[in-house]
Amino acid sequence: MDGRVPTDDDPGADSPASRRENPTDVDTRERMIKRFLRTPGPAALITNPASCSESISLHSTCHNAIYLDRTYDCAQFLQSIDRIHRLGLPEGVTVQIHIIRGTVGGQPAVDHLVDAALLAKEAAMLDLLQGAELRPLNGSDSLAKDVDGDRSDLEALLRYLLGEGSGS
């Protein structure tokens, strides 16, 4: 499921191009999620953080997440984890988050750069949330600039692409 799948409130879900014999058969995000949550036994929902970042609770039945590809957007990543790890989890449930970091020829791939940037951003966000001194991240005057990646992220990516760094 990605951004191409309409939501229930998306006017495109009712367009003639998306209609089936029965209009309730149109796969919307909400219907796909309900189907996933109601499936008895093991089930998989393949999505990206952007398409499932808000207004979705998976914590009652989903306890494993596998991240194959992430962006530099730390807030979106953490929010996607909150879809399955939140207050109200059944007692004794363990949530497992698996992050895949690829390698190329045995060397770290770009996934390691993204992982390092996200860990640093998460630490900075936790500092802010836990009452640390308020200050801009990485010297930026705009959190919006820091969310998607900053100059150091770009420099690390360029060094990696030019073969000048290990990517870790």
C-alpha positions as CSV (number, residue, x, y, z in Angstrom):
1,M,0.0,0.0,0.0
2,D,1.4,3.4,-1.0
3,G,0.2,6.9,-1.9
4,R,-1.6,5.6,-5.0
5,V,-4.2,3.7,-2.9
6,P,-7.1,6.1,-2.2
7,T,-8.5,6.8,1.2
8,D,-12.2,6.5,2.0
9,D,-12.4,10.3,2.0
10,D,-10.6,10.6,-1.3
11,P,-12.9,11.7,-4.2
12,G,-10.8,9.6,-6.6
13,A,-12.1,6.4,-4.8
14,D,-15.5,7.0,-6.4
15,S,-14.3,7.9,-9.9
16,P,-15.5,5.8,-12.8
17,A,-12.0,4.6,-13.4
18,S,-11.8,3.0,-10.0
19,R,-15.2,1.5,-9.9
20,R,-15.9,-2.2,-9.9
21,E,-19.2,-4.0,-10.2
22,N,-19.8,-3.4,-6.5
23,P,-18.6,0.1,-5.4
24,T,-17.7,-1.2,-2.0
25,D,-15.1,-3.4,-3.7
26,V,-12.7,-0.5,-4.3
27,D,-9.6,-1.1,-2.3
28,T,-9.0,2.0,-0.1
29,R,-6.4,2.2,2.6
30,E,-9.0,1.8,5.3
31,R,-10.5,-1.3,3.7
32,M,-7.1,-2.8,3.2
33,I,-6.2,-2.2,6.9
34,K,-9.5,-3.6,8.1
35,R,-9.0,-6.7,6.0
36,F,-5.4,-7.0,7.5
37,L,-6.6,-6.6,11.1
38,R,-9.5,-9.1,10.6
39,T,-7.4,-11.8,9.0
40,P,-7.2,-14.8,11.4
41,G,-3.7,-16.1,11.8
42,P,-0.5,-14.7,10.2
43,A,-1.0,-11.8,7.7
44,A,1.3,-9.2,6.1
45,L,0.6,-5.6,5.3
46,I,3.2,-4.1,2.9
47,T,3.2,-0.4,3.1
48,N,5.5,2.6,3.5
49,P,5.6,5.0,6.4
50,A,4.1,7.9,4.5
51,S,0.9,5.9,3.6
52,C,0.3,4.7,7.2
53,S,1.6,7.5,9.2
54,E,-1.6,8.9,10.7
55,S,-4.9,7.8,12.0
56,I,-4.1,4.1,11.9
57,S,-3.8,1.8,14.9
58,L,-2.2,-1.6,14.3
59,H,-1.1,-2.2,17.9
60,S,-3.9,-4.6,18.7
61,T,-2.8,-7.3,16.2
62,C,0.5,-6.3,14.6
63,H,3.6,-6.8,16.7
64,N,6.4,-7.1,14.1
65,A,7.6,-4.5,11.6
66,I,10.3,-4.9,9.0
67,Y,11.8,-1.8,7.5
68,L,13.4,-2.4,4.1
69,D,13.9,1.2,3.0
70,R,13.7,4.5,5.0
71,T,14.1,8.2,4.3
72,Y,15.9,10.8,6.4
73,D,12.5,11.9,7.9
74,C,12.8,10.8,11.5
75,A,9.4,12.1,12.6
76,Q,7.7,10.0,9.9
77,F,9.8,6.9,10.8
78,L,9.0,7.2,14.6
79,Q,5.3,7.8,13.8
80,S,5.2,4.7,11.7
81,I,6.6,2.7,14.7
82,D,4.0,4.2,16.9
83,R,1.3,2.5,14.7
84,I,2.2,-0.8,16.4
85,H,4.0,0.2,19.6
86,R,1.7,2.3,21.8
87,L,-0.3,2.4,25.0
88,G,-3.0,-0.2,25.1
89,L,-0.8,-3.1,23.9
90,P,-2.1,-6.4,25.4
91,E,-0.2,-7.5,28.4
92,G,2.9,-9.5,27.7
93,V,3.1,-8.5,24.1
94,T,6.6,-7.8,22.7
95,V,6.9,-5.6,19.7
96,Q,9.8,-6.3,17.3
97,I,11.2,-3.8,14.9
98,H,13.5,-5.1,12.3
99,I,15.6,-2.7,10.3
100,I,17.3,-4.1,7.2
101,R,20.6,-2.4,6.3
102,G,22.0,-3.7,3.1
103,T,25.5,-4.3,2.0
104,V,27.2,-4.1,-1.4
105,G,30.1,-6.4,-1.8
106,G,30.3,-6.9,1.9
107,Q,30.5,-3.1,2.5
108,P,27.8,-1.0,4.1
109,A,25.3,0.5,1.7
110,V,23.4,3.8,1.8
111,D,21.0,2.2,4.4
112,H,23.8,2.6,7.0
113,L,24.0,6.4,6.2
114,V,20.2,6.8,6.7
115,D,20.3,4.7,9.8
116,A,23.1,6.8,11.4
117,A,21.3,10.0,10.5
118,L,18.0,8.7,11.9
119,L,19.6,7.6,15.2
120,A,21.2,11.1,15.6
121,K,17.9,12.8,14.9
122,E,16.0,10.5,17.2
123,A,18.5,11.3,20.0
124,A,18.1,15.0,19.4
125,M,14.3,14.6,19.4
126,L,14.4,12.7,22.7
127,D,16.6,15.4,24.2
128,L,13.9,18.0,23.3
129,L,11.1,15.9,24.5
130,Q,12.8,15.2,27.8
131,G,13.2,18.8,28.7
132,A,16.7,19.5,27.4
133,E,17.6,23.1,26.5
134,L,15.6,24.2,23.5
135,R,17.9,24.9,20.6
136,P,17.9,24.3,16.8
137,L,19.0,20.9,15.6
138,N,22.4,21.0,13.8
139,G,22.5,24.7,14.0
140,S,19.5,25.1,11.7
141,D,16.9,27.7,12.4
142,S,14.2,25.6,10.9
143,L,13.1,22.1,12.1
144,A,11.4,21.7,8.7
145,K,14.9,21.8,7.0
146,D,16.2,19.1,9.4
147,V,13.4,16.6,9.0
148,D,14.2,15.4,5.4
149,G,18.0,15.5,5.8
150,D,20.5,18.3,6.3
151,R,23.8,19.3,4.8
152,S,25.7,16.6,6.7
153,D,23.3,13.9,5.4
154,L,24.0,15.1,1.9
155,E,27.7,15.3,2.4
156,A,27.8,11.7,3.8
157,L,25.7,10.5,0.9
158,L,28.0,12.2,-1.7
159,R,31.1,10.7,0.0
160,Y,29.5,7.3,-0.1
161,L,28.5,7.7,-3.8
162,L,32.0,8.8,-4.7
163,G,33.5,5.9,-2.8
164,E,35.2,8.0,-0.2
165,G,33.6,6.5,2.9
166,S,32.5,3.2,4.2
167,G,28.9,4.4,4.6
168,S,28.8,3.7,8.4
